[in-house]
Amino acid sequence: MAAGEIACAPNEPLVVSLGQKTSDSVKLPTDAHIALGRFDPHVHFREAVIPSKEQYEECGYASGSYEDVVNNIKKANGLYSIRSGCLAALHGGVTAVGAMGNTPWGPVGEKRHKLTQSHYSKHGDIPIVVWPRMEPDAPSIAGHEGKDFGSTFGGSGLTGKARADMYKLWRGQAVSYHNDQARSDETLQDFKDRENPDQRLLHHQYFNGDTVLACQKETMEIAKEAGLSSLLARHISTGPALQQIADAAKEMPYKLPAEIGLDYVYWNQERLLTQKKEIALINYRRPAHPTKADQQSLIELTRDLVRSDYAVFFGTDHAPHPIEAKAFKDGLPGSPGTRNIEHSLQFYLELVENYGYSWFDIDKLASINPAKHMAQFFEFSLEVGTMQSGAMANLTIFNPNVEYTVKEGSLKTSLEDPYYHSALIGESGLRGKTLFTVSNGTVWEIGEKISKLN
């Protein structure tokens, strides 16, 4: 909107100088777009800290022998690293993330969480907030947001009472949860035998909108009884599910921020059926990808809520399991979720070009609101979620007009990820190219190789 210059230096605040230019500035294309760096509060980076035997015994909540736990950690760490996750984030214009704790020897309890957070802060190329994992009998961590995996089908699988008891330990604190419970009256196998659906739609018809609504309703009642201060539903997938949260916010005695699963605004069940089967089979999610009608209502309601200043934001649920872990076995799928964070820009452009979102809507959903949410539970070195002198220098610079094609081979190299695969292979009409990502003042050029400039 005005000529000028933005100065960035590692670990230094942003400096905005209007009307000034220096000879050593990075020259940007005339159609480049400069925006706030994106904050993604929901990623699964998979790497875990390897504790010493003394730490393992001291921190508690152990399961299995020390040797077995270390072997499991090393196996997981060999498949996906913090480094690869950070490069994927930078490729997508993401400058800070919130990492989930469903890893071997996850961040349960204050000591384990502290060790894990220290490990991620030491090895991350960008700021990483590690969410503590809730477990029965594990005390809360004051001032943080606990992550409940108990509602997750195929995860902890806790009963309602066990979850209620766990929530009471977090009285007065904040909690987030996955809203992907199974059907209460039928197993996935029984559903498959009865309906025999197209494999591409198995998950999406079983984990339908009704299962999400039931999970959210149950969890909100548990949170009310427990006396929480805030309850965040992760990866909301349909308009009715978001409407349920927004309606409850008017009467519940706690905050109800809402995280929209970013890929749900792109994928729907109709679109899945246009994919080649082998690609579609790795592109399943829990909760399910919505019907086209439920997706449309999600897109419209998200736009309306963010313009009303509701605390709604995007999260990718970036799930980087190797393709073998996602393969169908005995007719049923493996690990759900897709690698999304590196394609964040392409999903935003879908909303801007096709659904009337403004770039300021995207800034609020992808940068301002998630940054404010994460800053409640993590001490960033400078103010986040704003582009002004003195704030943390987090920027994404991109060209929205460039055609974009997913190339697995080059992404394996640039993301330093030998197991890379993508559910966007073969997608036509994608647009947008990230040119630079600035995280806490460090400028990264995003090309065939992602490299620091300062």
N, C-alpha and C positions, 0 to 999 in steps of 0.2 A: 504493500500500500504506500510505501515511502522508500526513497533511496537511502541506503546506509550500509552498515556493516555489523556483523555479529562476531565477536571475538570469543574463542574457546581455548582453554588450556586445561590439561589434566588436573582434576581435583580443585579447580578454581571456579569461582562464580562466573556466570554469563555476563558479558558486557555488550549492551546494545547501543550503538552510536549512529544516530540518524544523520544523514547528510555528509557522512565521512567515508573516505575510501583510502586504502593504502596500496602500494604497488605490489605487495606480496600476497594479496587476497586470492583465495580460490575463486576462479571465474566459473559461474554457474550458467547453464543454458537459460535462455530467456523464458522457457516454459517450465523451469524447475519450480517446485512448490516447497516452501520451508514451513514446517509445522512442529508442534511440540513432540518430543520423543514419546513413543508409546510405552505404556506400563501394562504388562500382562500379568494379572494376579493369579493365573492358573496354568502352571506348566508341570510336567512330570519329567524331571531331568534324570532320574533313576540312580544317580551316583550316591553312594553312602560313605561316610567316614569309616575307616577301619580302626576300631578301638584296640587299645592294649588289653591284655587279659585282666589287668587290674581295673581298668576303666569298665570293661564288660561286666565284671563282678560288682563293682561299686555302683554302677548306674541302675541296675535292677531291670525289672520287666523283661527278663531274658526268656528265650524259647530255644531249646536245643543247646548242644555243647558249644563252647567257644570256637572250636575248630570248624564245626559245621557252619556256624554263623559267618566266620571269616571267609570260608570257601564260597558261600552264597553271595557275600558282598563282592568278592573279587570277580565272580562270574558276571554279576550285574554291571559292575564298573567297567568290565571289558567290552560291554555291548554299547554303552552310551555314556559319554563323559560330560562333565560340567562345561568343558571347553567347546564341545560340539554343540551343546545347547545354547551357549552364549553366541556362537557364530550364527546359528539359525535365527536367534532373536535379532541380531544386528542386521542380517539379511532382510528381515521383515520390518526394519525401522523401529524395533523394540529396544528400549534403553534400560529397563529394569523389569524384573520378574518376581513372582511369588511361587516358590517351589513346594510341591506337595510332599508329604512324608510317607508315602506307601513304598518304602524301600526296605531292603534287608537292614535290620537294626535301625528302624526309623527313629525320628526325634520325639521319643516318648519321655515325659518327665523333664524337669528343668536341666539336669546335668547332661542328658543325652541331646536335648535340643541345643544347649549351648555349644557342645562339641560339634554338632552338625552345622550350626550357623557359622561357627568359626571356620570350619572346613570350606564351606561355600564362599564365605567372604574372602578367604585366602586365595582360592583357585578361580574365582569368577572374574571374567573380563568386564562384567557389568554388575550393578548392585542386585543382590538376590536376597529376598526375604524368605526364610524357611518357616513354613507354617508348622507349629507343633502338632503332633499326632495324638488324638485322644484315645485312651484305652481305659477299660474298667479298672477302677482303683488307683489310677494315676492322677495325682493332684493337678489342678490347673496351674497355668503359668500366668501370673498377674500381668495385666496390661497387654496380653497377646490374644490372638484369635485361634482357638483350637479347631483342628480339622477332624470332623467325625466321619470315619469310614464305615461306621456300623450300619448305615443305611444302604451300603453298596452291595448289589447283587454280585456274588462271587468274591466279595471282600471279607470283611469281618463277620458279616451275617449275624449281627447281634439281635436279640429279641427286643421287643418294645420296652420291657422292664429294664433290661440291661442298659439300653440306651438312656432311659429316663434316669437311672441311677448315675450314669456317667455324666449326664448333663448337670445334675445337681452339684457335682464337684466343681462345675464352672459357673456357679451362681454369681451374678453380677458381672460376668465376663462375656466375651464375644465368641461365637461358634459359627463355623460354616459346615455344609454337608453336601454330599452328592445325592441327588433326588432320583436314584435309579433302582428302586426296589423291584423285585420280581412280583408277578401276580400272586395274590394271596391264595388263590384256589387252584392253581395249575402250574406245574413245572414247565420249563422251557422245552424239555424233551416231550412231555405229554402234549404240549401245544403243537410241536412240530409233527408228531404222529397224527394228531387230529386234523390239522389244517394242511399239512404238506405244502407250505408256501414256497414260492420262488426263494432260493437260498439268499438272493440279494436283499430280500425283504424280511427274512426270518426275525432278526432282532427288532426291526422297525415295526413289525406288526405285534410282536410279543410285548416289548417295552413301549407300549403306545401312550397316548396322552393321558389315559385313565390311570396308569400306574404312577405317572409323575404327580398327578393331582393328589392321589392317595398318599404318596410319600410326603409331599409337602404339607398336607393337612395334618398328618400324624406328627411330623417333626415340629410344626408350629405349636401344637398343643403341648408337646413335651417341653419345648423351650419356655412356654408360658408358665407351666407348673414349676420348672426349675428356676425361674427368675433370672433369665439371661438379660444382658444389656443389648445384644445385637444377634441377629440370626441371618446368615447369608446363604441363600440357595445358589448352588453352583450350576453352571451350564444349563440355564433355563432354555427349554427347547421349543415351546409352543406359545402362541398368544394366550390361550386359556390359562396356562400355567403362570405366565407373567401377570395376567389379570388377577388371579387368585392371590398372588403376593401383594400386588398394589391395593387390593381391597382389604386384605388383612392388616396392612400398614395403618389403616385408619382407626383400628380398634385394639391392636395388640399393644401391650405395655413396653415393648422393646422396638429397636430399630429393625427395619427389614430392607436392607440394601439388596439389589438384584444383579446377578451376573448372567449375561446372555452368552450362550455358547456361540462363538463367532462363526463357526462353520454351519450352524443351523440357519443363518440368513442366506447361505448359498445352496446347500444341499437340501433336497427334499426327496420323498420317495419316488416321485415321478422322474426326477432327474437321475436317480440311481439306476433306474431301469434302462436309461440310455447308455450307460457305461458298459464296457466289456465286462463279462462276468468275473474274470480273474482280478480286475481292478476293483470292481464294486464289492467283492468279498473282503477286501481289506478296509473298506470305507464304511464300516458299521460302527454304531455308537450306542452308548447307554447314558442317558435316555436315547430313544430312537430318533432318527431324523424324522421331521414332521411331514404330515401330508402337505400338499401345496396350499390348502386353505389355512391350515394352522400356521404354516410358515408366513403367509401373507399377513395374518393377524399379529404375529410376533414382530414382524418388521414395522408395521404401522404403529403398534402400541409402544414399541421401544422408542421410535421417533417422537411420539407424543409425550412420553414420560421424560425423556431427556430434555425436552424443551420446557417442561414444567419444573425442572430442577430436581426431579426425583434422583436418588442415589442409585442410578442404573449404569452399568458399564459392561464392556466386553471382556471375555477371557477365552483363550484358545483351547484349553485342555490339551495342549500339545502332548501327544502320547507316542514316544519314539521307539516302541518295541520293534525288534527285527521282524521282517515279514514272516519268518517261520513261526514266531510266537502268535501271529494273528491268523494263521492258517486254520481252516476247518479240520476237525478231527472227529471221526465217527458222526459226521453230519452236523456237528455243532461248532461254533466259532471259538477262537481263542481270545487273546487280549484285545479289548475294544479301543477305539479312538484312533485318530490319525495325526500325522505330522502336519501341523497347521501354522506354527508361528512364523516360519519363513515366508509364508504366502499371505500374511496379514493384509498387506497393501491391496492384493487382488480382491480380497473379500470386502474391504472398505469401498473399493471402486465399484463393486457390484451394487452397493447401496446408493452411492452418489449418482451413478449413471442411470440406474433403473428405477430407483424408489424415492427420488426427491430429497435425499439427505444432503445437507450442506456440509462443507468441510469443517465448519464449527461444530456441527452435530458430532462428526467423527472425532474432533479434538476432545469434546467432553466425554464421549463414550470410551475412547481409547487412551486418553492421556490425563485429562483433568480429574474426572471422577475416580478412576482406579488409583491414581496417584494419591489423592486425598484419602481414599480408603486404606491404602497400604501404609501411609504415613502415620496412621493412628497406632500402629503396632510395631513400627520400625523407625529407628532414628536415622534418617538420611542426614548427610553432612550439611546440606543446604535446603532451602525451600524447594519443593517439587510441584509440578502441575501448573506452572506459570512460565511465560516467556517474558522476563523482564530482568534488567540488570540486578545482580545480586542473588538471583535464583540459581539452582543447579543447572548446568548447561546440558540439557537433554533435548536433542533435536533430531528430526528425520527430514531429509532432503530428497525429494523424489520427482520423477517425471511421470505424470499421470497419463501421458499420451503415447507411450511406447508399448508396442505389442509384447506380450510376455508368454513364453512357452516354458513349461517345466522340463528340464533336462537333468535326469537323474545322475548321469555320469559326471557332469560338471559340478552338481551339487554335492556329490560324494567327496569331490576334491575340495571345493571351497568351504564346506562345512566340516571337513576333516572327520567324515562319518562313513566308514566303509559299508555300513549296513543300510545306507539311505534308500528309501523308497517313497513314492508319493501316490496318493489317491487322485491327484490332479493330472496324471499322465494322459495325454490325448485331448485335454480340454481346450477348446477353441474359444476365441473371443476374450481371453484374459488380457489385462492391460496393467501397466504400471511398472516402473523400475526404480528401486531404491538406489540413489547415487551415493549418499553419505548418511551415516548414523553417528550422532554425537551422544556419548554416554558419560555423564559426569565430566565433561570437558574434553574427553579423549575423542578425537575425530577418526572414524573408520571409513575408508573408501570401500564401497561394495562393488566388486567386480568378479572376475573369474577367481581371484584370490581376495580375501577380505583382509585388509592391511591397515595398520595405524599410520596416520599422517603426522602426528605430533606426540 
